[in-house]
Amino acid sequence: MEKLFFHAVNGNGVETTVVTSDEDKWRAIVHALNIIRLIILDATLGPDLYPYIAEATKIAVRGFKSDRWAVRNSSMMVFSAVV
């Protein structure tokens, strides 16, 4: 989860690739946020995710300040999954 949180904040893609353009960065952030949301919604993982809920909430709230609608939308979906 830590690597996924890192990608959601920094917008870096695959470990071997560093995203350089703003266009690629926001897409990577949206993708990471959507994966975080799906993991949180997975009922079988529920108890194992408790240590990560606070960080997921912080990342979601941080995404509300983005200039990109897609990032704000994905952040809202993560936030609603947490709540």
N, C-alpha and C positions, 0 to 999 in steps of 0.2 A: 504494500500500500504506500510505503514511503516514496518509492519511485514514481508511482502514479500521482501522488500529491505534488511531487517535484515538477512533473510534466504539466499538471494543471495550473501551477503557478508561473512557471517559466516558459512554457510553450515549446519545449524541446521535443523533438520527435523521437525516433528510435535511438537507442543508446549510442549507436555508432554515428548518428547523424545529428549535427547541430543545426537547428533551424535558424536561417539568417534573415529571411524576409518577413516583414510584418504580416503579409498574407498567410504564409505558412504557420506563423506563430499562433495567430488566433484560431486557426483550424485545429492545430494540435491541442490547444487549451480546451476547445469545445469537445473534441474527441475524448480527452482525459476526463472532463467533467461528466460526460455521458456515461463513461465506464464506471466512474465512481457512483453515479446514481443507480446504475443497474446492480452493482455489488451491494449497495445499501438496501435495495428493495428485495434482494434475494433472502427469503425467509430462513433458508438453511444456514446462512452465514451470520445471522443476527447476533447471537451471543459473542461470536468471535470478533465482531466489529466494534464493540463498546469502546475499546481504547482509541479508536480512530474517529469517533463521531465528532469530538470537539474540533479536531483539525479539519475535517470535512466541512463543518459549519463555518469555520474561519475562512476557508478557501471560497466557499459559496458567497459569503458576504463580501469578500474582497472582489469577487467577480462582478458585483453590482455596479462597481465604478468604471467598468470597461466602456470604451467608446463603441465597441462592437455589440450590436443587438444579439447576435448569436451567443456570445459569451455571457451576456446578462441573462438571456433566456435559459441557457444550460445551468448557470449558477442558481437561478430560481428553482429549477427542477431538482437540483441537488439539495437545496435548502428545504423544499417541500418533502423530499424523501426522508430527510433527517427528522423533520418535525412530524 
